[in-house]
Amino acid sequence: MAITAASAQVGIRNISSVGVDANFDGTLALDINQVVLFPVVSWLSGEVKVQRQDTPVLRETTISVAPIFIVGRSSYYIVRYGLGIGDGPAEAVEGDDGRSISHELTVDANYETEAIYANLAVRGSYYPADEYWFVLPTAAARFPLGARASLLGRYFFSYNSTAAASHALLADLGYGLTERVSVKVGLSGSVELTREPGAGEGDPRRGEWELTGITGLTYAVTPALSLRYHLEYLGRFGEADGIRNIVVLDASF
């Protein structure tokens, strides 16, 4: 989700998304998000977000609130707190069927002009009952490549309380076909730097890149209403490959 400093200051914005991962072993993963942005004063907006995740390793509902601090015409900063209720990640619960509560904090800094976009963010989650936590710093930038094309690059690093660490990179090329229609193609990859506890020396995830192909389409129905579709091939070591589909409705009032 991209907010932009200008849209964060004007009116109410509603962003709804549904993501479905259809894995080739027959399992499904569902990710539903509902986000509402609203103005407070000229330099401050608010965000309320509800997310539901149902995957083979995680079943959780998270409710988040965030102030959005708008600094001039080019910068905005988000501090988001989320409270999650669910079964917790598989690494943490280890077969425990009890309910789990999580706390999530994200600090997100953004700079945007007509030509470039840059982002630095850190997200962390903590499951106190299971003494499990993870941190996820990210950095991203988008640059123009001519009048209609742009290139996005994003880097992720993750580390958790089981001492598992990984890197991930994403790059996609966006191109505006018309004033209303744009497309993107891209590639992402991730690599496990350390093995999960109990994994053998032959764990195929360690030291090998998992590659994902990405494509997408955006249709701007009006300046205040757009539809986005994201299609991704999930290539994974040690897990079933799959297809990810995401549909986003973005409306401003």
RADA-V66278 format. One record per helix or strand of 3 or more residues. SS is the DSSP state (alpha for helix, beta for strand). FROM is the first residue (numbers start at 1). TO is the last residue. If there is no record, write none. Layout:
# RADA-V66278
ss=SS from=FROM to=TO
ss=SS from=FROM to=TO
This chain:
# RADA-V66278
ss=alpha from=5 to=9
ss=beta from=13 to=23
ss=beta from=28 to=41
ss=beta from=44 to=54
ss=beta from=59 to=71
ss=beta from=75 to=86
ss=alpha from=90 to=93
ss=beta from=100 to=112
ss=beta from=116 to=127
ss=beta from=132 to=145
ss=beta from=149 to=160
ss=beta from=165 to=176
ss=beta from=181 to=192
ss=beta from=209 to=222
ss=beta from=225 to=234
ss=beta from=242 to=252
